Amino acid sequence: HKGLSAAAQCESIKAKLLSGFAVRRAAYGVMRTAMEGGAKGCEVIVSGKLRAARAKAQKFTDGFMIHSGQPSKDFIDYAVRHVEMKQGVLGIKVKIMLPTDERGVFGPKKTLPDAVTIIEPKDEDYIAHPVSEIIRVEEPVAAAAAPVAAAAPAAPVAAQ
């Protein structure tokens, strides 16, 4: 889906700006396309001389965006383009946070490390009142104990 490709969305903003669209309108259009495409989050940064002689940067964000660690490398699609305008060069950065996809087509197969899955407990039998169980311990066999007693010599008993 082209809405989840940062490079395609960057080129879209570039074409819109070259055709005379306002920066804000172009950025919000790209963000809407990305979010409707199933992205978890989107960030667009346009920097340079936008209207006045002094350069500035405008940041547009929507949704959830992760910025650090290995998940940022796995889940973030990032693209940068430069647009030569009459006033000077504008820089465009687009970051799109991809969703988890089991097939691996629209995003990574992994889930975020902080994603929590709650499992429903198993159904248990209803106990009206407690019942105790009697556990039988097997006693040693008497025949096995007899040879031990016979093997020991009897001590002589002294008469008094």
LUMGUMI-573777 format. One record per residue: z, x, y of N, C-alpha, C in turn; residue in one letter. Coordinates in steps of 0.05 Angstrom, whole numbers, padded with zeros to 5 digits, always signed. Example, Ala and Ser with C-alpha at 12.3 -4.5 7.8 and 13.67 -1.06 7.14 Angstrom:
<recs>
+00156+00264-00114+00156+00246-00090+00156+00264-00066A+00142+00257-00045+00143+00273-00021+00157+00258+00001S
</recs>
This chain:
<recs>
+00000+00017-00024+00000+00000+00000+00000+00018+00025H-00018+00012+00043-00020+00030+00067+00004+00027+00086K+00019+00005+00084+00042+00002+00101+00064+00022+00094G+00064+00033+00070+00084+00052+00061+00075+00081+00064L+00052+00086+00076+00042+00113+00080+00046+00121+00109S+00062+00141+00113+00068+00151+00140+00043+00162+00154A+00026+00176+00138+00001+00187+00150-00017+00165+00160A-00020+00143+00144-00038+00121+00152-00027+00107+00177A+00000+00104+00178+00012+00091+00201+00010+00109+00226Q+00012+00135+00222+00009+00154+00245-00020+00153+00256C-00039+00152+00238-00067+00149+00247-00072+00123+00261E-00058+00102+00252-00061+00076+00264-00050+00076+00293S-00027+00089+00298-00017+00091+00325-00035+00108+00342I-00046+00129+00331-00064+00147+00346-00089+00131+00355K-00101+00115+00337-00124+00099+00344-00117+00078+00366A-00094+00066+00363-00086+00045+00383-00082+00058+00410K-00069+00081+00411-00064+00094+00437-00090+00103+00450L-00109+00113+00434-00135+00122+00445-00151+00098+00455L-00147+00075+00443-00162+00051+00452-00148+00037+00476S-00125+00047+00485-00113+00036+00509-00089+00018+00505G-00078+00016+00481-00054+00000+00476-00030+00012+00489F-00010-00004+00496+00015+00006+00506+00030+00019+00483A+00046+00040+00490+00060+00055+00469+00079+00037+00454V+00094+00021+00468+00114+00004+00456+00101-00016+00436R+00079-00028+00445+00065-00048+00429+00054-00035+00403R+00042-00011+00406+00031+00003+00383+00053+00011+00363A+00076+00020+00373+00098+00029+00356+00110+00005+00341A+00115-00017+00355+00127-00040+00342+00107-00053+00321Y+00081-00051+00327+00062-00061+00307+00062-00045+00282G+00065-00019+00284+00066-00001+00260+00092-00006+00245V+00114-00009+00259+00139-00014+00246+00139-00041+00231M+00127-00061+00243+00125-00087+00229+00109-00085+00204R+00086-00070+00205+00069-00067+00182+00084-00052+00159T+00099-00032+00166+00114-00017+00146+00136-00034+00133A+00150-00049+00149+00172-00065+00139+00161-00088+00122M+00139-00100+00130+00127-00121+00114+00115-00110+00088E+00109-00084+00087+00098-00071+00063+00120-00065+00043G+00145-00069+00050+00167-00065+00031+00184-00041+00037G+00181-00028+00060+00197-00004+00066+00226-00013+00071A+00245+00006+00065+00273+00000+00071+00279+00006+00101K+00263+00024+00113+00267+00030+00141+00244+00046+00152G+00242+00046+00179+00219+00059+00192+00229+00070+00218C+00218+00094+00226+00225+00106+00251+00200+00118+00263E+00194+00111+00288+00171+00122+00303+00181+00135+00328V+00172+00160+00332+00179+00175+00356+00153+00183+00370I+00151+00175+00395+00127+00183+00412+00138+00199+00435V+00128+00224+00438+00138+00241+00459+00115+00253+00475S+00120+00257+00500+00100+00269+00518+00100+00254+00545G+00079+00258+00561+00077+00244+00587+00066+00216+00581K+00084+00197+00579+00076+00169+00572+00065+00154+00597L+00080+00153+00618+00071+00139+00642+00072+00156+00667R+00094+00170+00670+00099+00186+00694+00091+00215+00690A+00097+00232+00710+00090+00260+00708+00109+00275+00690A+00134+00265+00688+00154+00278+00671+00152+00268+00642R+00153+00286+00623+00151+00279+00595+00178+00268+00585A+00176+00250+00566+00201+00240+00553+00193+00231+00525K+00213+00224+00510+00209+00215+00482+00220+00187+00479A+00206+00170+00465+00215+00143+00459+00218+00141+00428Q+00241+00131+00420+00246+00128+00391+00248+00098+00385K+00234+00089+00364+00235+00062+00355+00244+00062+00326F+00264+00047+00320+00275+00046+00292+00278+00018+00282T+00276+00014+00256+00281-00011+00244+00290-00006+00215D+00310-00021+00206+00319-00020+00178+00338+00004+00173G+00339+00013+00149+00358+00033+00139+00343+00060+00136F+00354+00081+00147+00342+00108+00145+00363+00128+00138M+00357+00145+00117+00375+00166+00109+00364+00192+00121I+00382+00210+00130+00373+00234+00144+00380+00260+00131H+00397+00260+00110+00406+00286+00100+00407+00285+00069S+00407+00309+00058+00409+00313+00029+00383+00310+00014G+00385+00312-00012+00362+00310-00029+00348+00283-00028Q+00363+00261-00025+00350+00234-00023+00331+00233+00001P+00337+00248+00023+00319+00247+00045+00292+00259+00038S+00292+00278+00020+00267+00290+00011+00252+00272-00009K+00268+00257-00025+00256+00240-00045+00246+00213-00033D+00260+00202-00015+00255+00174-00005+00240+00173+00021F+00238+00194+00036+00226+00193+00063+00197+00204+00063I+00178+00187+00073+00151+00196+00077+00148+00202+00106D+00139+00226+00113+00139+00236+00141+00112+00246+00149Y+00103+00239+00173+00077+00249+00183+00079+00254+00213A+00064+00274+00222+00062+00282+00251+00033+00283+00259V+00027+00272+00282-00001+00273+00293+00001+00279+00323R-00020+00290+00334-00022+00296+00363-00045+00280+00374H-00041+00269+00398-00062+00253+00411-00068+00265+00438V-00093+00271+00443-00100+00282+00469-00107+00259+00488E-00090+00254+00507-00094+00233+00527-00103+00245+00553M-00108+00228+00573-00117+00238+00599-00095+00254+00613K-00070+00244+00609-00047+00257+00623-00039+00283+00608Q-00044+00285+00582-00036+00308+00567-00034+00300+00537G-00021+00317+00522-00019+00313+00493+00007+00297+00487V+00004+00276+00470+00027+00261+00460+00032+00269+00431L+00057+00270+00424+00064+00276+00396+00074+00250+00384G+00066+00245+00359+00074+00221+00344+00086+00230+00318I+00111+00220+00313+00124+00225+00287+00130+00198+00275K+00124+00195+00249+00130+00170+00235+00145+00177+00210V+00168+00165+00206+00184+00168+00181+00187+00140+00169K+00181+00138+00143+00184+00113+00129+00201+00117+00104I+00222+00101+00102+00239+00103+00078+00229+00085+00057M+00221+00097+00035+00208+00083+00013+00228+00068-00004L+00221+00046-00016+00239+00031-00034+00239+00044-00062P+00260+00037-00078+00261+00046-00106+00241+00030-00122T+00225+00043-00138+00204+00029-00154+00206+00039-00182D+00211+00021-00202+00214+00030-00230+00188+00043-00240E+00165+00034-00231+00140+00045-00240+00132+00071-00226R+00144+00076-00203+00138+00100-00187+00113+00098-00171G+00103+00074-00166+00078+00070-00151+00083+00069-00121V+00102+00052-00112+00107+00048-00084+00130+00065-00073F+00144+00078-00091+00167+00095-00083+00177+00110-00107G+00198+00126-00103+00209+00141-00126+00222+00124-00147P+00222+00134-00171+00235+00119-00193+00265+00119-00192K+00276+00139-00178+00305+00143-00176+00317+00121-00158K+00343+00117-00161+00358+00101-00142+00374+00119-00124T+00383+00109-00102+00399+00125-00084+00426+00131-00098L+00437+00155-00093+00461+00163-00108+00485+00146-00101P+00486+00133-00078+00509+00117-00071+00504+00087-00078D+00483+00081-00093+00478+00053-00101+00498+00046-00123A+00512+00023-00120+00532+00014-00139+00522-00010-00153V+00524-00010-00180+00516-00033-00196+00542-00046-00207T+00546-00071-00202+00570-00085-00212+00562-00100-00237I+00576-00095-00259+00570-00107-00284+00590-00130-00289I+00580-00153-00296+00598-00176-00301+00615-00171-00326E+00641-00179-00326+00658-00175-00349+00649-00193-00373P+00655-00184-00397+00649-00200-00421+00667-00224-00422K+00658-00245-00434+00674-00269-00438+00695-00263-00460D+00720-00270-00454+00741-00266-00473+00751-00292-00484E+00761-00292-00509+00772-00316-00521+00797-00324-00507D+00801-00350-00504+00824-00361-00491+00847-00362-00511Y+00870-00351-00503+00894-00350-00520+00914-00370-00509I+00920-00391-00524+00939-00412-00514+00967-00400-00512A+00977-00387-00534+01003-00374-00533+01001-00349-00550H+01018-00329-00543+01015-00303-00557+01023-00306-00587P+01009-00291-00603+01014-00290-00632+01019-00261-00639V+01040-00256-00655+01045-00229-00664+01033-00225-00691S+01023-00201-00696+01012-00195-00722+01031-00177-00737E+01034-00182-00763+01051-00166-00780+01034-00145-00793I+01042-00120-00789+01027-00098-00800+01043-00087-00823I+01031-00086-00847+01045-00076-00871+01040-00046-00874R+01061-00032-00879+01058-00003-00884+01062+00000-00914V+01043+00013-00928+01045+00017-00957+01067+00036-00963E+01083+00029-00984+01105+00046-00992+01095+00066-01013E+01107+00090-01014+01098+00109-01034+01104+00099-01063P+01087+00106-01081+01090+00097-01109+01114+00110-01121V+01131+00095-01137+01155+00106-01148+01149+00127-01170A+01127+00124-01184+01121+00144-01205+01115+00171-01193A+01104+00172-01170+01098+00197-01157+01124+00211-01148A+01144+00196-01141+01169+00207-01132+01186+00217-01155A+01184+00206-01179+01201+00214-01202+01197+00243-01210A+01172+00254-01213+01170+00282-01221+01183+00301-01201P+01183+00294-01176+01196+00312-01156+01225+00313-01161V+01238+00290-01168+01266+00290-01173+01272+00305-01199A+01255+00302-01219+01260+00315-01245+01255+00345-01243A+01239+00354-01227+01233+00382-01224+01257+00398-01213A+01273+00385-01197+01295+00399-01185+01318+00401-01206A+01328+00425-01211+01350+00427-01231+01375+00414-01220P+01390+00402-01238+01414+00389-01230+01436+00410-01227A+01450+00407-01206+01472+00427-01201+01496+00420-01218A+01508+00440-01231+01531+00434-01247+01555+00425-01229P+01568+00406-01239+01591+00395-01225+01616+00408-01236V+01631+00419-01219+01656+00433-01227+01678+00412-01232A+01693+00415-01253+01714+00396-01259+01739+00404-01244A+01754+00385-01236+01779+00392-01221+01803+00383-01236Q
</recs>
